[in-house]
Amino acid sequence: MIHIEVQNVSERAEVPTPADFRCWAAGAVKRASAGLVIRVVDRQEGAELNERYRGKPGPTNVLSFPFQAPPGVACDELGDVVICAPLVQHEALAQGVLHLQGFDHLNPSEAEIMEAEEAAILARLGFPNPYEEVTSR
């Protein structure tokens, strides 16, 4: 069973619904049982978290905080995904959940693997591949 808690503290009207977030996250989770928290924030909180945990100024689109259970404690929690509403669209969620599952894009080979996984997830959710080149005729 997948348990997803959505917290929207951004006060933005154009944020997708909790049901949308749950659908997208469930499409990206590869475990049969998992829990995660999705927190949608404004620029100020996004900047504070980015500075505190990454040492970088200003907000970033998505931050992932993997959960680490104490030794000997079995737990299905993936962690938290923090999304800065003013900086992202639906694909940031897929990236955040993938980060929690060990995917990354720090070098070209990792990026290729993660982008392929993102494209597959987005296709299952009915979205086009954001990495496909558009050719005009």
C-alpha positions in Angstrom: 0.0 0.0 0.0 1.3 3.5 -0.9 0.6 6.2 1.7 1.1 9.8 0.5 0.5 12.8 2.6 0.2 16.2 0.8 0.8 19.5 2.6 0.2 22.6 0.6 1.5 25.7 2.5 2.2 27.8 -0.7 -1.2 29.5 -0.8 -1.1 29.4 -4.6 -4.4 28.7 -6.4 -2.7 27.0 -9.4 -1.2 24.1 -7.4 -2.4 20.7 -8.5 -4.8 18.9 -6.2 -3.7 16.5 -3.5 -5.3 13.7 -5.7 -3.1 14.7 -8.6 0.0 14.6 -6.5 -0.9 11.2 -5.1 -1.6 9.9 -8.6 1.8 11.2 -9.9 3.8 10.0 -6.9 2.1 6.5 -7.0 3.1 6.3 -10.6 6.7 6.9 -9.7 7.0 4.7 -6.6 8.4 1.3 -7.4 7.6 -0.4 -4.1 4.5 -2.3 -3.2 4.4 -0.6 0.2 5.8 2.9 0.8 5.0 6.2 2.5 6.1 9.7 1.6 5.2 13.3 2.4 4.9 15.9 -0.4 5.1 19.5 0.9 4.4 22.4 -1.5 6.0 25.6 -0.3 6.5 29.2 -1.3 9.7 30.9 -2.4 10.7 31.9 1.1 10.4 28.4 2.7 12.0 26.9 -0.4 15.0 29.3 -0.1 15.3 28.6 3.7 15.4 24.9 3.1 17.8 25.1 0.2 20.2 27.2 2.3 19.9 25.1 5.4 20.3 21.7 3.7 22.3 22.4 0.6 24.1 25.6 1.5 22.8 27.3 -1.7 21.0 30.6 -1.8 17.5 31.0 -3.2 14.8 28.5 -3.7 15.2 25.4 -5.8 12.4 23.5 -7.6 12.4 20.3 -5.6 14.3 19.0 -2.6 14.3 15.3 -1.5 14.9 14.1 2.0 15.2 10.4 2.2 14.1 8.8 5.4 16.7 6.6 7.2 15.2 4.4 9.9 17.3 3.6 13.0 19.3 0.4 12.8 17.1 -2.6 13.3 13.8 -0.8 12.6 11.9 -1.9 9.6 10.1 0.9 7.9 8.6 1.6 4.4 9.0 5.4 4.6 10.7 6.8 1.5 11.0 10.4 2.9 9.8 13.8 2.0 9.7 15.8 -1.3 9.5 19.6 -0.9 8.2 21.4 -4.0 8.6 25.1 -4.5 5.3 25.9 -6.2 6.4 29.1 -8.0 9.3 27.2 -9.7 7.9 23.9 -10.9 5.4 22.0 -12.9 4.2 18.4 -12.7 7.5 16.8 -13.7 9.3 18.0 -10.5 7.3 15.6 -8.5 8.4 12.6 -10.6 12.0 13.8 -10.2 11.7 14.1 -6.5 10.3 10.7 -5.9 13.0 9.2 -8.2 15.7 11.0 -6.2 14.3 9.2 -3.1 14.7 5.9 -4.8 18.4 6.4 -5.7 18.1 8.1 -9.2 20.2 11.2 -9.9 21.4 13.3 -12.7 24.9 14.5 -11.5 26.7 13.0 -14.5 25.6 12.2 -18.1 25.1 8.5 -17.5 23.0 9.0 -14.4 21.0 11.7 -16.2 20.3 9.4 -19.1 19.0 6.6 -16.8 16.9 9.1 -14.8 15.5 10.8 -17.8 14.4 7.5 -19.3 12.6 6.6 -16.1 11.0 10.0 -16.0 9.8 9.7 -19.6 8.3 6.2 -18.8 6.5 7.5 -15.8 5.1 10.5 -17.6 4.0 8.3 -20.5 2.1 6.1 -18.0 0.4 9.2 -16.6 -0.5 10.5 -20.1 2.1 13.2 -20.5 4.5 13.6 -23.4 8.2 12.9 -23.2 9.9 16.2 -22.1 13.2 15.0 -23.5 12.1 14.1 -27.0 13.2 16.5 -29.7 10.4 18.2 -31.5 10.9 18.3 -35.2 9.0 20.8 -37.4 8.2 20.0 -41.0 
